[in-house]
Each structure stands twice: as C-alpha cells, then as structure tokens.
Amino acid sequence: MARPSRVSRVGSWSSLRRFLVGPEGSFGAALVEFAIFVPLLVTLTLYSIDFGFMLWAKMQVQNAAQAGAQFSIGKVEYDSTLISNAAKNATKFKVNVTSSEFCGCPTTSNIKFCANSCDLCNTGTCSLTTQGHYVTVTASPQTAYTPLAPYGVAKGTYNINAKSTVRIR
C-alpha cells in the first residue's frame, strides 16, 4: 500500500490552515458571523413555520364556513343541523359552526338586513324584486390558535373566525 508523499500531506495541512485562518490571518471571523446569524435565522424560521400553521388553520376554518354555505345553496329550506354537519365534515379540524337566516337586499358593497324572515320584511326597506333569503355560516375552531413560540410579537392565543353569506332564494 502506497503512503502519501510528504509533499501532498503538507499541502493538505496547508490548505486546511488557509481555509480556517483565511488569507489575511483573520482567524475566527467566520465563526463570529456564524454565531450572530444562526440565532437570527433559527428565529426567522420558527416564526415563518408558526405563521404558516396559523394560515393553514385559517384556511381550514374558512373552508368549513364556505362548505356550509355552499351546502345551503342546494337546499330550498333552511336547516341549521344539516348546514353544521356539512361544514364540520369539510375539514379534519374540530370547528364550531353556527348559521342564521335572514331576509335582505343587496347593495353595492354589502347585504342590507331587512328582517329575520322574508315574510316580515318591510317593502320600504328594499324593493320586493331585490329581496332575497340569505344564510350566513360562521365557523371557528374549538380551541384558539396558540403559537409554537409565544414570545415577542406572537404572544397569547389568536381567535380565528370565518364567515360566509349566500343567497338561497
């Protein structure tokens, strides 16, 4: 078995020393920079992951509310139990779902409330041609979102809610 020559062994130690010390002899500068930036990068990564989890939870709750609203579109009569079941089955998240019906008329930016029932709606509030029967589905998780690292900006818990309103007739 051939042994490495003295020239190659010296060359490898010299290369390693040049790598560690640097051309100007600034030994440890990279270590100091590493010690400063690694905690910042770890903190940034942790907050990014936490923010992603919170957005995912918000999307799940929003999907549940929209599923309940979409289910109510296909039904002629309002049934809060069926709407709640449809919303809860739309996600693996444990959500609380409430729904309500009301009569209203569309405006340029929102839905103007008229009455809880379209039979009770005053014709002066909105014209009979624009009156509609609406259902609002509100979903929220059973437990508030708690950040992975509750310090700094992300202290405490966050209540995530979602609301979806559709016209059923």
DAZI-V896284 format. One record per residue. N is the residue number from 1. RES is the residue in one letter. D_CENTER is the distance of its C-alpha to the mean C-alpha in Angstrom with 2 decimals. Layout:
BEGIN
n;res;d_center
N;RES;D_CENTER
N;RES;D_CENTER
END
This chain:
BEGIN
n;res;d_center
1;M;62.48
2;A;62.36
3;R;61.26
4;P;59.31
5;S;61.60
6;R;61.66
7;V;60.58
8;S;57.28
9;R;56.55
10;V;57.22
11;G;55.14
12;S;52.09
13;W;52.43
14;S;52.92
15;S;49.78
16;L;47.75
17;R;49.24
18;R;48.55
19;F;44.91
20;L;44.53
21;V;46.71
22;G;46.06
23;P;48.71
24;E;49.28
25;G;49.27
26;S;46.01
27;F;45.35
28;G;42.00
29;A;40.31
30;A;37.69
31;L;37.21
32;V;36.63
33;E;34.10
34;F;32.35
35;A;32.39
36;I;30.86
37;F;28.09
38;V;26.89
39;P;25.51
40;L;23.71
41;L;22.22
42;V;21.26
43;T;19.57
44;L;17.72
45;T;16.65
46;L;15.57
47;Y;13.43
48;S;11.89
49;I;11.20
50;D;9.83
51;F;7.45
52;G;6.44
53;F;6.31
54;M;4.29
55;L;1.39
56;W;3.76
57;A;4.69
58;K;3.62
59;M;5.03
60;Q;7.59
61;V;8.61
62;Q;9.00
63;N;10.94
64;A;13.01
65;A;13.99
66;Q;14.92
67;A;16.84
68;G;18.78
69;A;19.61
70;Q;20.72
71;F;22.81
72;S;24.53
73;I;25.56
74;G;27.80
75;K;29.50
76;V;32.41
77;E;32.23
78;Y;29.41
79;D;28.66
80;S;25.93
81;T;26.32
82;L;25.81
83;I;22.78
84;S;21.23
85;N;22.18
86;A;20.75
87;A;17.30
88;K;17.48
89;N;18.78
90;A;16.02
91;T;13.68
92;K;14.69
93;F;12.55
94;K;15.03
95;V;14.41
96;N;16.87
97;V;17.81
98;T;20.31
99;S;21.96
100;S;24.73
101;E;27.16
102;F;28.96
103;C;31.28
104;G;30.59
105;C;31.27
106;P;29.13
107;T;29.45
108;T;28.47
109;S;25.19
110;N;24.50
111;I;26.22
112;K;29.17
113;F;29.66
114;C;33.18
115;A;33.58
116;N;32.16
117;S;34.45
118;C;35.72
119;D;39.23
120;L;39.03
121;C;37.69
122;N;40.16
123;T;41.28
124;G;41.46
125;T;37.72
126;C;37.01
127;S;39.25
128;L;39.60
129;T;38.68
130;T;35.15
131;Q;34.45
132;G;31.82
133;H;30.42
134;Y;26.65
135;V;24.14
136;T;21.00
137;V;18.49
138;T;16.17
139;A;13.76
140;S;12.41
141;P;11.99
142;Q;15.43
143;T;14.60
144;A;12.65
145;Y;10.13
146;T;12.59
147;P;12.11
148;L;14.14
149;A;16.48
150;P;16.97
151;Y;19.16
152;G;19.50
153;V;16.78
154;A;14.33
155;K;16.83
156;G;16.56
157;T;13.85
158;Y;11.16
159;N;11.51
160;I;8.67
161;N;10.66
162;A;10.97
163;K;14.42
164;S;16.29
165;T;20.01
166;V;22.51
167;R;26.28
168;I;28.13
169;R;31.68
END
